[in-house]
Amino acid sequence: MPETHVTALAADEPVGEMSWVPTTYRRPVKRFIEAGAFAWAENLDDELARARPDWAVSLELCSLVTGQLSRRRRSGGFKQAVVTWENMPRQPLYALPPYRQAVESARSADLVLCMVDAALDHLDLNGFDLERARVVKPGVDTELFSPAAELTDRPRVVFTSPLAPNKGIDTVLDAMAHVRRHLPEAQLVVAGRGPLLPLVEEAARRMPDSVVLAGSLDASGVADLLRSARVFTTAPRPTWKWTEQLGLAYLEAQACGLPVVTTACGTNDEAVRPPNLVVEDDAAALADGLLHFLEDDNAARETGRANRERMVAEHDIVTQTRRLGEAFAEFE
């Protein structure tokens, strides 16, 4: 769809070739962020009247913005699409009236785009019309996220995720303590921000050679960091309303030719396949997996090579963008 123009309504300026309309949200409470913020887009009506779009797209079935678009779709003359990552069979937020109403309104959407296979299963279980659903998995820039000429022999482990409890940086720090008992020169580099930042800062102060805080990096900085590493890790754990869906950080790491060691959570096995290692939520198990790739050159190289090939074949951003366009074109 080469002539497509995208206008994004968002609080922060998005990355990419699109127009940005700064948007404020009416948010009575600041809870329930993972599955859909309890917030309405305040200037949505004005922008719909101005732009007269062919399609209007929102994120998540239970997002209140999805409900806003559903109410305006018939009078607005546009088609509606909803993007969903939802992988929990029974999302508890759906029991709450505002979210339940949004989900019910999403049933009339012209297209539901599933970012993971489990989202299609979720639609099926919750009685959606699968004839109007398509799975298009996310893409990664495989030119930017590309391997180093040679996998480093330096025992460097990288974590590039939010520093929040559900992403497991605390478990990763504990696992690295186990790793250093066998491999004292092993180093963890952490890129990200979040509520557990003080935990990482304290570890970096105590062990400056073993734990390095890289802060927030742009995409190019993340790619450079990944190329300097031997293994990628994270240790997600579920919350009452969220489990790991896919994990874009996994895709970026694999595109850079890194093996991945992570904990089993939700449907992250859609992104992290053997011979990568998905282990139980335990620091010692995570450490054993990290040591496997830190100490076995052949395993690290072969796994990294397989990861790179799969990312190019299944998650290249150009290919996935074309598939996304094909999904919309089906329902024009």
N, C-alpha and C positions, 0 to 999 in steps of 0.2 A: 504494500500500500504506500507507494512512494510519495503520493501527494497528501498524505495524512498530516494534519497539524494538530498538535496536542497542546491544550491549555491546562495547567495544573493549578488547582486551588489548594494552597498549603500554607502553613504558618512559616515554614522555612523554605528558602529557595532550593528547588530540586536540581540535581545534576542531570545534564542532558540537553538535547535540542528541543526546547519547548518554551512556550510562554508561561510566565509565572504570575499568578494573581495572589498577592499576599492576603491571607484569609485569617480572620479571627474566629474563635470558637467559643460558644456559650457553654461553659462547663460547670454545672452546679456542684459536682464533686470531682475529685481527682483520683478516682479509683477505677479498677477494671481496665487497665491500660492494654494488657497483652491481647485480649480477644476483641477489643473494640472500645475506644474511649467513650465515656458518657458525655458526649458533646455534640452540638449542632453547629454546622457551618453557617455563620451569620449572613454572609453576602451571597449565598447560593442562588437565591431567586434572581437577584440583579444580574449575576453573571450568566445564568441560563438565558435570560431575556436578551442580553447583549450578544452573547456568542452564538446562540441558536445552533447548538451542536447536533451532529448526527447521532453521536453516542455520548452517554454520560456514564462514567465508571466510578465505582466506590470500592473500598476495601472492607471485606468481611460481611458475612450475612447478617450479623447482629449489630453492625455499626449503625448508629443513629443517622448518619449521613445516608446510608443505604435506604433507610425509611423515608428520609426527606426526598430523595430522588424518586422513589416509588410513587409517592403521592403526587409528584409533579410530572411524571412521565407522560400520561395521557394528554394533559393539556399542553405540555411543552413540545410535543411533536418529535421527541428523540427516542432512540432505543436505549435500553438500560443493560449494563453489564455489571456483574459483581465478581470481584476477584477474591478467592478464599484460599487460605492455608489451613483451614480448620481440620484437625486430624483426630480430635477426641470424639469417640463414638457418641457420647452424650455430653454436650457442653453445658455445664451448670449455669452459665449466664442466661441460657435460654429460659430458665424458670422465672426470671425477673421480668416484669411486664414491659418496660421500654425495649429491652433486647428481644423479647419474644415477639413483640409487634413488628420490629424491624425484620426478624427472620421470616415471619409470615408474609410480609410485603415483598421479600426477596423472591418468593415463589413465582411471582409474575415476571421476573426479569427475563429479558430476551436471551441472555447468555450468562452462564456462570463459568468462570475460568478457574480451574483447579490448579494450584501450583505444585501439588503433590498427589500421588495416586490415592493416598489415604483420604484426601478431601473428597474424591469421587465416592469412596465408600461411605463417608459421612453424609453426603447428599442422599445416597441410596437409603441408608438407614433411617434418615429423617424425612423420607417421603417426597423428595424433590423429583422433578421430571428430568431424567438423565438424558433425554433427547436434546435438551438445551444446555448440556454441560460438556465441556471439553477440558482435557488435561494438557497444559502447556507448562513444562517445568522451566524454572528461571535459567537465565543465561549468565555467563561470565565472560568478560573480555579476555579471550585467550591469547591476544597479542600482548596486552599489558601484563596479565598474569601468566607468565611463561617461565620455564625452568632456567636455572643457572646452567652454565656450560658443563659444570661438573657438580654433583652433589657433594656438599662440604663434608669433610671428615671431622669438623669441629662438633663436639657434642652439644649443640644448641637446640633447645626446644622453644617453640614459639606459641603464644596464646594471643589471638586477636579477636576478642569478643568483649561485650559489655562486662564491666566488673560488678556484676550483680549476683546474688545468691543462686539464681536459677541457672547460671552459666558455669558455676563450680570452680571459680578461681581458688577458693580455699582448699578444695580437694587437690587441685593441681599443685599448689604450694606444698601440701603435705606429701604428695607423690614425689615431688622433686627432692624432698629430704631423704626419702628412701633411695632414690636414684643416686644421689651423691655419696651414699654409703658404699656403693659399688663403683661409682665413677665420679670421683671428687671434682673433676674439672667440668662437669656438666653445668650448663647455664640455661636459665629460663629468661626469655625476653617477653614482656607483657606489653601489649598495645591496647589501650582502651580506657574508658572512664566509667565511673559508676559508684554506687554506695560503698563498695568494698575497696575503693582506692586506698584508704588508710592502711588496710591490711597489707597491700602490696608495697606501699611506701615504707612501712616498717620493716618488711622482709628485705627490701633493697638497702635500707640503712644498715641492717645487721650484717648482710652478706652482699656487699656491692659487686663482688665478682661473680656471684652465683645467681642473683636476681637483678634484672635490669628493667626499669620502667621506661618504655618508649613514648608514653603519652598517646594523644590522639593523632592519628596519621591519616592523610588523604589516601586515595586508592593507589597512587604511584608509590607512596611511602610504604604501604602495606605490602605491595608486590616486592619491593626491594628487600624488606625485612624477611619475607617468606623465602626469597632466594638465598638468603644468608644462613638459613636454618637447615637442620637435619630432619626434624620431625615437627608436625603440628599436633597440638592437643587442646582439648577443652573437656569439661566434665559436667554436662548439663544434668539437671534433676527437675522433676515435674513440680508444678505448683497445683493448687486446687482447680485452676482454670486454664492451665497451659501445660503442654508438653512440647518438646523439640519437634519441629515439623520437618525441616530439611537442613537448614543451616548454611547460609551463603558463604560463611567463612570456610566451611569444609570444601566448597567448590573452588574457591580462590586458592586454597592451599594445594589441592590436588592438581589444579591447572598449572601450578608452579612446580609440579613434580615431587611433592612431598608425600611421604606416608603419613597416615592419620591414626592417632590413638585417642579414643574417646569412650565415654560411658554410654551405656544403652539408655535411651530416653525417647519416648514417643516413637516417631518414625524416622529417626536420623539414620536408620539402616538403609533408607532410600538413597541417601547421599554417600554413606560410608560403607562400602562393600568389601568383602575379602579380596585380597589378602591384608587390607587394613584391619585394625583390631578394634572391636567394640566390646568393652569389658563391663563387668558389674560396677556399681557405684561404690568403689572402694579404692582408697589411695594406694594400697599395696598392689592391687590388680592393675591399676593405671601405671604404676611404676614398672611393673614387670613388662607391660606392653611397650613402654618407652625404651626400656633397656634393650628389648629385642631389636628395635630399629637403630638404636644408638651404637650397638655393638656388632650387628650383623650387616656388613657392607652390601652383600648381595641382596639380602631381603629388602634393605632400604632402597637400593637402586631399582630392583625389579618392581617393587610396589609403586614407587614414584613414576616409573615409566608407564605402568598400566593405568595409573590414575590420570596422567596427562592424556593418554590416548582416549580414555573414556570421556574426559571433559570436552575434548575437541569434538568427539563424535556426538555427544548427547547434550552438552550444555553451552556450546559456543553461542555468544550473544547474537551474532548475525543470523545463525540458523534458527535460534529460538524466537527472535523478533519476526522472522518470516513466518514461522508457525503461528505466532500470535496473530499476525495479520490474516492468515488463512482462516483462523477461527472466527474472527470478526466477519470476514467476507462471506462465510457460510450463511450468516444470518442477516445479511444486507437486504 
